[in-house]
Amino acid sequence: METYRIREDASLYYLTFSILEWMPVFVSEASCLIVTESLNTCHRDKGLRINAFAIMPTHLHIIVFDADFDTSRLKATLTSFRKYTGQRLIGYCREHMPRAFLQTFAATRRSDRQYQFWQQSKHAEALWSQSMWLQKANYLHDNPRRKGLVLSAVKWRFSSAAFWLEDPRGDSDVMLSAVEW
């Protein structure tokens, strides 16, 4: 049972989407682009606003909100995002990863699908204050450096760190939206 949920009385969320069994799928540009392109589609077509993100080898951290602060639409958009990316990433794994990856996704699947890519939990944490938001944004931006993947957080391509922390702003593969407090 998931303890953290998207609630009607909060608008801004920090989420973690983890790959089943912590399989390291996000180790190539192609697999990460599946996620960033889907986030951009959700921004353009479904009102999803991405404030910050970091794609790690085994999981994704994001801070998001709905453009109209519609939590029902936010839930539906995130469900659609996870379903779509899960299917695309299973296809990616079928073509580019060792067979053990697909075997893992098949062995841990739910009864309504052949493969399951994402762990069931979204670990959705409502961000109630600027200090909570800043703590989560700093954590996700610094995660690649803490894990030894880069020497500086702004050097991790699949993150919003360079966009938010560099002056002038660095590039981002994802359309980002500021949070006003």
C-alpha positions as CSV (number, residue, x, y, z in Angstrom):
1,M,0.0,0.0,0.0
2,E,1.4,3.4,-1.0
3,T,1.7,5.8,1.9
4,Y,2.3,8.9,-0.2
5,R,-0.5,10.0,-2.6
6,I,-1.5,13.0,-4.7
7,R,-4.1,14.8,-2.7
8,E,-6.8,17.3,-3.5
9,D,-5.4,19.9,-1.1
10,A,-1.9,20.2,-2.5
11,S,-0.6,21.3,-5.9
12,L,3.2,20.8,-6.0
13,Y,4.7,17.4,-5.8
14,Y,8.1,15.7,-5.5
15,L,7.9,12.2,-7.1
16,T,10.2,9.3,-7.5
17,F,9.6,6.8,-10.2
18,S,11.8,3.7,-9.7
19,I,12.5,0.9,-12.2
20,L,11.5,-2.5,-11.0
21,E,14.3,-4.2,-9.1
22,W,16.4,-1.1,-9.6
23,M,17.4,-2.2,-13.0
24,P,19.9,0.3,-14.6
25,V,18.0,1.2,-17.8
26,F,18.8,4.9,-17.9
27,V,22.5,4.4,-18.8
28,S,22.1,5.6,-22.4
29,E,21.0,8.8,-24.1
30,A,18.3,6.9,-26.0
31,S,16.5,5.5,-22.9
32,C,16.7,9.0,-21.2
33,L,15.3,10.7,-24.2
34,I,12.2,8.5,-24.1
35,V,11.5,10.0,-20.7
36,T,12.4,13.6,-21.6
37,E,10.3,13.5,-24.8
38,S,7.3,12.1,-22.9
39,L,7.6,14.8,-20.2
40,N,7.7,17.5,-23.0
41,T,4.6,15.9,-24.6
42,C,2.8,15.9,-21.3
43,H,3.8,19.6,-20.9
44,R,2.6,20.6,-24.3
45,D,-0.6,18.4,-24.5
46,K,-1.7,17.6,-20.9
47,G,-0.9,20.7,-18.8
48,L,1.9,19.0,-16.8
49,R,4.5,21.5,-15.5
50,I,7.9,20.2,-14.6
51,N,9.8,22.4,-12.2
52,A,12.9,20.1,-11.7
53,F,14.0,16.7,-12.6
54,A,16.9,14.3,-12.5
55,I,17.1,11.0,-14.4
56,M,19.3,8.6,-12.5
57,P,20.4,5.1,-13.8
58,T,17.6,3.3,-11.9
59,H,15.0,6.0,-11.2
60,L,13.6,9.4,-12.0
61,H,13.0,12.3,-9.6
62,I,10.7,15.1,-10.6
63,I,8.9,18.1,-9.1
64,V,5.7,18.7,-10.9
65,F,2.3,20.5,-10.9
66,D,-0.7,20.9,-13.2
67,A,-0.9,24.1,-15.2
68,D,-4.4,24.8,-13.7
69,F,-3.6,23.1,-10.4
70,D,-6.1,20.4,-11.2
71,T,-5.0,17.4,-9.1
72,S,-7.4,15.0,-10.9
73,R,-5.8,15.9,-14.2
74,L,-2.3,15.7,-12.6
75,K,-3.0,12.1,-11.5
76,A,-4.3,11.1,-14.9
77,T,-1.3,12.7,-16.7
78,L,1.2,10.9,-14.4
79,T,-0.6,7.6,-14.9
80,S,-0.5,8.1,-18.7
81,F,3.2,9.1,-18.5
82,R,4.1,6.0,-16.6
83,K,2.1,3.7,-18.8
84,Y,3.5,5.2,-22.0
85,T,7.1,5.4,-20.9
86,G,6.9,1.9,-19.4
87,Q,5.8,0.4,-22.7
88,R,8.4,2.4,-24.7
89,L,11.2,1.5,-22.2
90,I,10.2,-2.2,-22.3
91,G,10.6,-2.0,-26.1
92,Y,13.9,-0.3,-25.7
93,C,15.1,-3.0,-23.3
94,R,13.9,-5.7,-25.7
95,E,16.2,-4.2,-28.4
96,H,19.2,-2.9,-26.5
97,M,19.5,-4.5,-23.1
98,P,20.5,-8.0,-21.9
99,R,17.7,-10.6,-21.9
100,A,17.8,-10.7,-18.1
101,F,16.2,-7.2,-18.0
102,L,13.0,-8.4,-19.8
103,Q,13.0,-11.6,-17.7
104,T,13.0,-9.4,-14.6
105,F,10.2,-7.2,-15.9
106,A,8.2,-10.3,-16.8
107,A,8.8,-12.1,-13.5
108,T,7.6,-9.2,-11.4
109,R,4.7,-8.2,-13.6
110,R,1.2,-7.6,-12.5
111,S,-1.7,-9.9,-13.7
112,D,-3.0,-7.2,-16.2
113,R,0.2,-6.9,-18.3
114,Q,3.0,-9.0,-19.7
115,Y,5.7,-6.8,-18.4
116,Q,6.0,-4.2,-15.6
117,F,8.6,-1.5,-15.9
118,W,8.0,0.9,-13.0
119,Q,7.7,0.0,-9.4
120,Q,4.1,0.6,-8.3
121,S,4.8,3.5,-5.9
122,K,5.3,7.0,-7.1
123,H,6.3,8.2,-3.6
124,A,4.4,11.4,-4.1
125,E,5.3,14.0,-1.5
126,A,3.3,17.2,-1.4
127,L,5.5,20.3,-1.1
128,W,3.9,22.7,1.3
129,S,6.5,25.4,1.7
130,Q,9.4,27.0,-0.1
131,S,11.8,25.4,2.3
132,M,10.4,21.9,1.5
133,W,10.6,22.7,-2.2
134,L,14.2,24.0,-2.0
135,Q,15.2,20.9,0.0
136,K,13.8,18.5,-2.6
137,A,15.1,20.5,-5.6
138,N,18.6,20.6,-4.0
139,Y,18.5,16.9,-3.3
140,L,17.4,15.8,-6.8
141,H,19.9,18.2,-8.5
142,D,22.8,17.0,-6.3
143,N,21.9,13.3,-6.6
144,P,24.1,12.6,-9.6
145,R,27.1,14.2,-7.9
146,R,26.5,12.4,-4.6
147,K,26.3,9.1,-6.4
148,G,29.7,9.8,-8.1
149,L,28.3,10.1,-11.6
150,V,29.7,13.7,-12.1
151,L,32.0,16.1,-10.2
152,S,29.4,18.9,-10.4
153,A,25.6,18.6,-10.4
154,V,25.3,21.0,-13.4
155,K,27.3,18.6,-15.5
156,W,24.6,15.9,-15.4
157,R,22.8,16.2,-18.7
158,F,19.5,14.6,-17.8
159,S,18.8,17.0,-15.0
160,S,17.4,20.5,-14.6
161,A,20.5,21.5,-12.5
162,A,22.3,23.4,-15.2
163,F,19.1,25.3,-16.2
164,W,18.3,26.4,-12.6
165,L,21.8,26.7,-11.1
166,E,24.0,28.2,-13.8
167,D,24.2,31.8,-14.8
168,P,23.5,32.2,-17.7
169,R,21.1,29.2,-17.6
170,G,22.3,26.0,-19.1
171,D,20.4,23.8,-21.4
172,S,17.6,21.4,-20.5
173,D,16.1,18.5,-22.5
174,V,12.8,19.2,-20.6
175,M,10.5,22.3,-20.7
176,L,10.7,23.7,-17.2
177,S,8.3,25.9,-15.3
178,A,9.2,28.1,-12.3
179,V,7.4,27.9,-9.0
180,E,6.3,31.2,-7.5
181,W,6.0,31.4,-3.7
